[in-house]
Amino acid sequence: MPKNNKFYVTTPIYYVNSKPHVGTLYSTLIADVAARWNKLCGKDVFFLTGTDEHGQKLAECAKKEGVSPKEFVDSIVPTFKDAWKKYEIDYNKFVRTTDPEHKEAVYKLIEAWKKNDDVYKSVYSGLYCVPCERFVAAGDSCCPECKRELIEVSEESYFFRLSAYEDQLLEFYEKNPDFIVPKERMNEVVSFVKSGLKDLSISRKSVDWGIPFPENKEHTVYVWGDALTNYISAIGYGKEDKKSQEEFEHLWPADLQVMAKDILRFHAIYWPAFLMSAGLPLPKKLLVHGYILTDGSKMSKSLGNIMDPNLLAEWYGVEPVRYYLLRQMPISQDGHFSLKELENHVASDLANSFGNLLNRTLSLALNNGFDKVTAPDAFETRTLALREQCAEAFRSFWDEMNHNHYHVALANLWKFIAQVNAYFHTMQPWVAAKNDKELFAEIIYASCHSLYTVGVLLWPVMPTKMQELLDALGHKFDFKNDYEQDLRKNIWDKTFVLKKIDPLFVRPEKHSKELEEPKMETKEEPKKPETSDIIDINDFAKVKLTVGTILECEPIKGSNKLYKLKVDLGTLGSRQILAGVAKFFKPEDLIGKQGVYVTNLAPRKLMGELSEGMMLFAKDEEGNMQMTTVAGPVPNGTRLS
């Protein structure tokens, strides 16, 4: 395999003082999606993850449990492997810092530093946080991570001459401006290096649980020289056999290293300097994501505000959680995790917008005897417009994914799903099924091809569900296919053999309220019925309630509440209707949906815009808004009675 066609991606290795949480899942999921995406692009992919198993904190945890440190870490590692298996994390290797080959790689790397005269012995003094196992800059009164008290540490240590690499690092950053993504993180690193680098302590005499320092067993290799080396120890560095050396030369340098911003300095400064000293190539890109916040605080074990990924999988399903984390959390910023938002995304994006589109397409086709559909000789004008929207959706998604902008890619793809829904409602295939079989077949074909495109593009995010979708369309994933060229050419000539499947996604039960709000038992007096606003049948008959489909939706400038909707009301034509629901829905959530409208209200102006009716919504006791609609698709303009 040519080296330029390989893709080597890594996660951080996770400290095994406790089980996986949503933060560790998020980093691992980003790497998994990157690996799957590059596999879809036809590359030879190697995906590494693993665990960091040395250090004082783990020794203390083991002592509390009454077991040896190795027995303790051996008991925790399976919880990571089991969680990653459950969440469909398709890694190639799981590295452990207690692996014998890892120790050999650490020794080889330190030996390379020594040959370059970059290791010397001296005394280290500084402020230290025992729970976080980290030294803290002078001037801090407590640990910036866990807010606990710091202790003064002074001991003999081996040092790495980090200060000698200040100019080389700055030169590397200048020549490789895309080394750190996003660019704001690069600016932070450059500023830190320009302020001056101090030599780095790489051993401890006070820590027993770890790799003994070569030639001096009184010292233990400290985390920087130990944990960071996993990225090369796992792919053959340190081994002398030809096969291992060939594997290392093929895979290194890493193409993408994924991490949270709290460990950026170690990866962007220490790690490149270590590699420079050893004469090894540097990684191509560091992808640095923000924190996952709950109630404004970083999700972390030390703060006790973590969420169990296993519980989320049980409540909502694995792939909906994968989708939510990638859709909701912007790579370059901190992201807010909320069970309520997760539930809303699953219900709105997956069950309603996407899942219902597939269900309606299959049901209409199979109920009308169309279990096999092929492309017509010519397409109707509105179908041609959808085909161009499909091409643009592919181009946008492909570009954003290649730049690791996963949340943007998914948001754009859901705009296309909304466009397919709008096409489906506008074309009214349930009417064409009775009057025009050729048009009906064209509508079904166009919907199937659009769903096929979405299924291929979403495979890295939801692999099992998207295979189910493609199976329902008569297709299977085959990585011998050139999916990029297939979708880029946008030639609509496939044959789809349809079969009925269970719904891909269902609306989830709401667990958010029971966790986020304390339950209080209250006794309420039964409410007496109001009599002042009772109307008779003649009053009700005056109100015209009509079904229509939203064709367009856009915010009104100057308002944070109002959307301007263009609604197809069938025989009543298209109308502009304003709805004050911007806080509850995104435009793509509404486009293509059928709703119920009051169509005989007198027109009125709001924010300078004319509203020719009213859209109906329901608000639950939690303040959430839901569209009022009908149980199944009906022709636009149908009046409720």
Secondary structure in CASP SS format (residue, H / E / C, confidence):
PFRMAT SS
TARGET T0000
AUTHOR 0000-0000-0000
METHOD secondary structure of the structure
MODEL  1
M C 1.00
P C 1.00
K H 1.00
N H 1.00
N H 1.00
K E 1.00
F E 1.00
Y E 1.00
V E 1.00
T E 1.00
T E 1.00
P E 1.00
I E 1.00
Y E 1.00
Y E 1.00
V C 1.00
N C 1.00
S C 1.00
K C 1.00
P C 1.00
H C 1.00
V H 1.00
G H 1.00
T H 1.00
L H 1.00
Y H 1.00
S H 1.00
T H 1.00
L H 1.00
I H 1.00
A H 1.00
D H 1.00
V H 1.00
A H 1.00
A H 1.00
R H 1.00
W H 1.00
N H 1.00
K H 1.00
L H 1.00
C C 1.00
G C 1.00
K C 1.00
D E 1.00
V E 1.00
F E 1.00
F E 1.00
L E 1.00
T E 1.00
G E 1.00
T E 1.00
D E 1.00
E C 1.00
H C 1.00
G C 1.00
Q H 1.00
K H 1.00
L H 1.00
A H 1.00
E H 1.00
C H 1.00
A H 1.00
K H 1.00
K H 1.00
E H 1.00
G C 1.00
V C 1.00
S C 1.00
P H 1.00
K H 1.00
E H 1.00
F H 1.00
V H 1.00
D H 1.00
S H 1.00
I H 1.00
V H 1.00
P H 1.00
T H 1.00
F H 1.00
K H 1.00
D H 1.00
A H 1.00
W H 1.00
K H 1.00
K H 1.00
Y C 1.00
E C 1.00
I C 1.00
D C 1.00
Y C 1.00
N C 1.00
K E 1.00
F E 1.00
V E 1.00
R E 1.00
T C 1.00
T C 1.00
D C 1.00
P H 1.00
E H 1.00
H H 1.00
K H 1.00
E H 1.00
A H 1.00
V H 1.00
Y H 1.00
K H 1.00
L H 1.00
I H 1.00
E H 1.00
A H 1.00
W H 1.00
K H 1.00
K H 1.00
N C 1.00
D C 1.00
D C 1.00
V E 1.00
Y E 1.00
K E 1.00
S E 1.00
V E 1.00
Y E 1.00
S E 1.00
G E 1.00
L E 1.00
Y E 1.00
C E 1.00
V C 1.00
P C 1.00
C C 1.00
E C 1.00
R E 1.00
F E 1.00
V E 1.00
A C 1.00
A C 1.00
G C 1.00
D C 1.00
S C 1.00
C E 1.00
C C 1.00
P C 1.00
E C 1.00
C C 1.00
K C 1.00
R C 1.00
E E 1.00
L C 1.00
I E 1.00
E E 1.00
V E 1.00
S E 1.00
E E 1.00
E E 1.00
S E 1.00
Y E 1.00
F E 1.00
F E 1.00
R C 1.00
L H 1.00
S H 1.00
A H 1.00
Y H 1.00
E H 1.00
D H 1.00
Q H 1.00
L H 1.00
L H 1.00
E H 1.00
F H 1.00
Y H 1.00
E H 1.00
K H 1.00
N C 1.00
P C 1.00
D C 1.00
F C 1.00
I E 1.00
V E 1.00
P C 1.00
K H 1.00
E H 1.00
R H 1.00
M H 1.00
N H 1.00
E H 1.00
V H 1.00
V H 1.00
S H 1.00
F H 1.00
V H 1.00
K H 1.00
S C 1.00
G C 1.00
L C 1.00
K C 1.00
D C 1.00
L E 1.00
S E 1.00
I C 1.00
S E 1.00
R E 1.00
K C 1.00
S C 1.00
V C 1.00
D C 1.00
W C 1.00
G C 1.00
I C 1.00
P E 1.00
F E 1.00
P C 1.00
E C 1.00
N E 1.00
K E 1.00
E E 1.00
H E 1.00
T E 1.00
V E 1.00
Y C 1.00
V H 1.00
W H 1.00
G H 1.00
D H 1.00
A H 1.00
L C 1.00
T C 1.00
N H 1.00
Y H 1.00
I H 1.00
S H 1.00
A C 1.00
I C 1.00
G C 1.00
Y C 1.00
G C 1.00
K C 1.00
E C 1.00
D C 1.00
K H 1.00
K H 1.00
S H 1.00
Q H 1.00
E H 1.00
E H 1.00
F H 1.00
E H 1.00
H H 1.00
L H 1.00
W C 1.00
P C 1.00
A C 1.00
D C 1.00
L E 1.00
Q E 1.00
V E 1.00
M E 1.00
A E 1.00
K H 1.00
D H 1.00
I H 1.00
L H 1.00
R H 1.00
F H 1.00
H H 1.00
A H 1.00
I H 1.00
Y H 1.00
W H 1.00
P H 1.00
A H 1.00
F H 1.00
L H 1.00
M H 1.00
S H 1.00
A H 1.00
G C 1.00
L C 1.00
P C 1.00
L C 1.00
P C 1.00
K C 1.00
K C 1.00
L E 1.00
L E 1.00
V E 1.00
H E 1.00
G C 1.00
Y C 1.00
I E 1.00
L E 1.00
T E 1.00
D C 1.00
G C 1.00
S E 1.00
K E 1.00
M C 1.00
S C 1.00
K C 1.00
S C 1.00
L C 1.00
G C 1.00
N C 1.00
I C 1.00
M C 1.00
D C 1.00
P H 1.00
N H 1.00
L H 1.00
L H 1.00
A H 1.00
E H 1.00
W H 1.00
Y H 1.00
G C 1.00
V H 1.00
E H 1.00
P H 1.00
V H 1.00
R H 1.00
Y H 1.00
Y H 1.00
L H 1.00
L H 1.00
R H 1.00
Q H 1.00
M C 1.00
P C 1.00
I C 1.00
S C 1.00
Q C 1.00
D C 1.00
G E 1.00
H E 1.00
F C 1.00
S C 1.00
L H 1.00
K H 1.00
E H 1.00
L H 1.00
E H 1.00
N H 1.00
H H 1.00
V H 1.00
A H 1.00
S H 1.00
D H 1.00
L H 1.00
A H 1.00
N H 1.00
S H 1.00
F H 1.00
G H 1.00
N H 1.00
L H 1.00
L H 1.00
N H 1.00
R H 1.00
T H 1.00
L H 1.00
S H 1.00
L H 1.00
A H 1.00
L H 1.00
N H 1.00
N C 1.00
G C 1.00
F C 1.00
D C 1.00
K E 1.00
V E 1.00
T C 1.00
A C 1.00
P C 1.00
D C 1.00
A C 1.00
F C 1.00
E C 1.00
T H 1.00
R H 1.00
T H 1.00
L H 1.00
A H 1.00
L H 1.00
R H 1.00
E H 1.00
Q H 1.00
C H 1.00
A H 1.00
E H 1.00
A H 1.00
F H 1.00
R H 1.00
S H 1.00
F H 1.00
W H 1.00
D H 1.00
E H 1.00
M H 1.00
N H 1.00
H C 1.00
N C 1.00
H C 1.00
Y H 1.00
H H 1.00
V H 1.00
A H 1.00
L H 1.00
A H 1.00
N H 1.00
L H 1.00
W H 1.00
K H 1.00
F H 1.00
I H 1.00
A H 1.00
Q H 1.00
V H 1.00
N H 1.00
A H 1.00
Y H 1.00
F H 1.00
H H 1.00
T H 1.00
M H 1.00
Q C 1.00
P H 1.00
W H 1.00
V H 1.00
A H 1.00
A H 1.00
K H 1.00
N H 1.00
D C 1.00
K H 1.00
E H 1.00
L H 1.00
F H 1.00
A H 1.00
E H 1.00
I H 1.00
I H 1.00
Y H 1.00
A H 1.00
S H 1.00
C H 1.00
H H 1.00
S H 1.00
L H 1.00
Y H 1.00
T H 1.00
V H 1.00
G H 1.00
V H 1.00
L H 1.00
L H 1.00
W C 1.00
P C 1.00
V C 1.00
M C 1.00
P H 1.00
T H 1.00
K H 1.00
M H 1.00
Q H 1.00
E H 1.00
L H 1.00
L H 1.00
D H 1.00
A H 1.00
L C 1.00
G C 1.00
H C 1.00
K C 1.00
F C 1.00
D C 1.00
F C 1.00
K C 1.00
N C 1.00
D C 1.00
Y H 1.00
E H 1.00
Q H 1.00
D H 1.00
L H 1.00
R H 1.00
K H 1.00
N C 1.00
I C 1.00
W C 1.00
D C 1.00
K C 1.00
T C 1.00
F E 1.00
V E 1.00
L C 1.00
K C 1.00
K C 1.00
I C 1.00
D C 1.00
P C 1.00
L C 1.00
F C 1.00
V C 1.00
R C 1.00
P C 1.00
E C 1.00
K C 1.00
H C 1.00
S H 1.00
K H 1.00
E H 1.00
L H 1.00
E H 1.00
E C 1.00
P C 1.00
K C 1.00
M C 1.00
E C 1.00
T C 1.00
K C 1.00
E C 1.00
E C 1.00
P C 1.00
K C 1.00
K C 1.00
P C 1.00
E C 1.00
T C 1.00
S C 1.00
D C 1.00
I C 1.00
I C 1.00
D C 1.00
I H 1.00
N H 1.00
D H 1.00
F H 1.00
A H 1.00
K C 1.00
V C 1.00
K C 1.00
L E 1.00
T E 1.00
V E 1.00
G E 1.00
T E 1.00
I E 1.00
L E 1.00
E E 1.00
C E 1.00
E E 1.00
P E 1.00
I C 1.00
K C 1.00
G C 1.00
S C 1.00
N C 1.00
K C 1.00
L C 1.00
Y E 1.00
K E 1.00
L E 1.00
K E 1.00
V E 1.00
D E 1.00
L C 1.00
G H 1.00
T H 1.00
L H 1.00
G C 1.00
S E 1.00
R E 1.00
Q E 1.00
I E 1.00
L E 1.00
A E 1.00
G C 1.00
V C 1.00
A C 1.00
K C 1.00
F C 1.00
F C 1.00
K C 1.00
P H 1.00
E H 1.00
D H 1.00
L H 1.00
I C 1.00
G C 1.00
K C 1.00
Q E 1.00
G E 1.00
V E 1.00
Y E 1.00
V E 1.00
T C 1.00
N C 1.00
L C 1.00
A C 1.00
P C 1.00
R E 1.00
K E 1.00
L E 1.00
M C 1.00
G C 1.00
E E 1.00
L E 1.00
S E 1.00
E C 1.00
G C 1.00
M E 1.00
M E 1.00
L C 1.00
F E 1.00
A E 1.00
K E 1.00
D C 1.00
E C 1.00
E C 1.00
G C 1.00
N C 1.00
M E 1.00
Q E 1.00
M E 1.00
T C 1.00
T C 1.00
V C 1.00
A C 1.00
G C 1.00
P C 1.00
V C 1.00
P C 1.00
N C 1.00
G C 1.00
T C 1.00
R E 1.00
L C 1.00
S C 1.00
END
